Amino acid sequence: MHQVIQPDGWLPAKGYANGVHVHNGTLYVGGQIGWNAQQQFETHDFIGQMRQALRNILDVVEKAGGQASDIVRLTWYVTDKREYVARQSEVGKVYREIMGKHFPAMAMVVVSALVEDEALIEIEATAVLSKA
């Protein structure tokens, strides 16, 4: 058995779930991109979209009753490796602003494009919460 997690005020996901919390306490957070709760991009800047994607992940985790320290894995999909590497100090600063000093297992994948044409980054997460 599982529970679909949808943060309050977010437009409904179409064809996917933003989060799925399963009976053993694992929360799977679907890939989050840099758009807001109304599925609108407020920025076309990589760092701005990264900040929003991480905030979106935290919104899902918090809606399920967790916090940043419950996240055990992040997978990042980026469309521009050079920009990611060139902006490492900003990436680190924004990451710590949103996630604190919590560093789960992570992977980075460079992709040619994402489904939403304006998206520059997508991040998915796994968290372990108390059992549902």
C-alpha positions as CSV (number, residue, x, y, z in Angstrom):
1,M,0.0,0.0,0.0
2,H,1.1,3.5,-0.7
3,Q,0.1,7.1,-0.4
4,V,0.4,9.7,-3.1
5,I,1.9,13.0,-1.8
6,Q,0.7,16.3,-3.3
7,P,1.8,19.5,-1.6
8,D,-1.0,22.0,-0.8
9,G,-1.6,24.6,-3.4
10,W,0.2,22.8,-6.2
11,L,-1.5,22.3,-9.5
12,P,-2.1,18.5,-9.9
13,A,0.6,16.5,-11.6
14,K,-0.6,15.0,-14.9
15,G,0.4,11.4,-15.6
16,Y,2.7,11.1,-12.6
17,A,2.9,11.6,-8.8
18,N,5.0,14.3,-7.2
19,G,5.7,11.8,-4.3
20,V,4.8,8.3,-3.3
21,H,5.1,7.2,0.3
22,V,5.2,3.4,0.7
23,H,4.4,1.3,3.7
24,N,8.0,0.8,4.8
25,G,8.5,4.5,5.2
26,T,10.3,5.2,1.9
27,L,9.3,8.3,0.1
28,Y,10.0,8.5,-3.6
29,V,10.0,12.1,-4.9
30,G,9.4,12.3,-8.6
31,G,11.7,14.5,-10.7
32,Q,11.3,18.1,-9.7
33,I,12.1,20.9,-12.1
34,G,12.5,24.7,-11.6
35,W,8.9,25.7,-11.8
36,N,6.6,26.9,-9.1
37,A,3.4,25.4,-7.6
38,Q,1.5,26.8,-10.6
39,Q,3.9,25.0,-13.0
40,Q,5.3,28.3,-14.2
41,F,9.0,29.1,-14.6
42,E,10.0,32.3,-12.7
43,T,13.6,32.2,-14.0
44,H,15.5,30.8,-16.9
45,D,18.7,30.9,-14.9
46,F,20.3,27.5,-13.9
47,I,20.9,28.5,-10.3
48,G,17.4,29.9,-9.9
49,Q,15.9,26.7,-11.3
50,M,18.1,24.6,-9.1
51,R,16.9,26.5,-6.1
52,Q,13.3,26.0,-7.0
53,A,13.7,22.3,-7.8
54,L,15.3,21.7,-4.3
55,R,12.5,23.7,-2.7
56,N,10.0,21.6,-4.6
57,I,11.6,18.4,-3.3
58,L,11.5,19.8,0.3
59,D,7.8,20.7,-0.2
60,V,7.0,17.1,-1.1
61,V,9.2,15.7,1.8
62,E,7.6,18.1,4.3
63,K,4.1,17.3,3.1
64,A,4.8,13.6,3.8
65,G,6.0,14.6,7.4
66,G,9.8,14.6,6.8
67,Q,12.6,17.0,6.6
68,A,15.8,17.5,4.6
69,S,17.8,15.2,6.8
70,D,15.4,12.3,5.8
71,I,16.6,12.5,2.2
72,V,19.0,9.6,1.4
73,R,19.4,10.0,-2.3
74,L,19.3,12.7,-5.0
75,T,19.7,12.2,-8.7
76,W,20.4,15.4,-10.7
77,Y,19.7,15.7,-14.4
78,V,21.3,18.7,-16.0
79,T,21.3,19.9,-19.6
80,D,24.5,21.8,-19.5
81,K,27.5,20.3,-17.8
82,R,29.7,23.3,-18.4
83,E,27.4,25.7,-16.7
84,Y,27.0,23.3,-13.7
85,V,30.8,23.0,-13.4
86,A,31.4,26.8,-13.9
87,R,28.9,27.7,-11.2
88,Q,30.0,25.2,-8.5
89,S,30.4,27.8,-5.8
90,E,26.9,29.1,-6.4
91,V,25.5,25.5,-6.6
92,G,27.1,24.8,-3.2
93,K,25.8,28.0,-1.6
94,V,22.2,27.5,-2.8
95,Y,22.3,23.8,-1.9
96,R,23.3,24.6,1.7
97,E,20.7,27.4,1.8
98,I,17.9,24.9,1.0
99,M,19.3,21.5,2.3
100,G,21.6,22.7,5.1
101,K,24.7,20.6,5.7
102,H,22.9,17.3,4.8
103,F,24.6,15.5,2.0
104,P,22.8,12.3,0.8
105,A,24.1,9.9,-1.8
106,M,24.0,11.7,-5.1
107,A,24.4,11.1,-8.8
108,M,24.6,13.7,-11.7
109,V,23.5,12.8,-15.2
110,V,24.0,15.1,-18.2
111,V,21.0,14.9,-20.6
112,S,20.4,16.4,-24.0
113,A,17.0,17.8,-22.9
114,L,14.2,17.5,-20.4
115,V,10.5,17.0,-21.1
116,E,9.7,20.6,-20.3
117,D,11.6,22.7,-22.8
118,E,12.4,25.5,-20.4
119,A,13.8,23.2,-17.7
120,L,17.5,23.3,-17.2
121,I,17.6,20.8,-14.3
122,E,15.5,18.1,-12.8
123,I,16.2,16.4,-9.5
124,E,14.6,13.3,-8.0
125,A,14.9,12.2,-4.4
126,T,14.4,9.3,-2.1
127,A,13.8,9.8,1.6
128,V,13.2,7.5,4.5
129,L,10.5,8.6,6.9
130,S,8.7,6.8,9.7
131,K,6.5,4.0,8.6
132,A,3.2,5.0,7.1
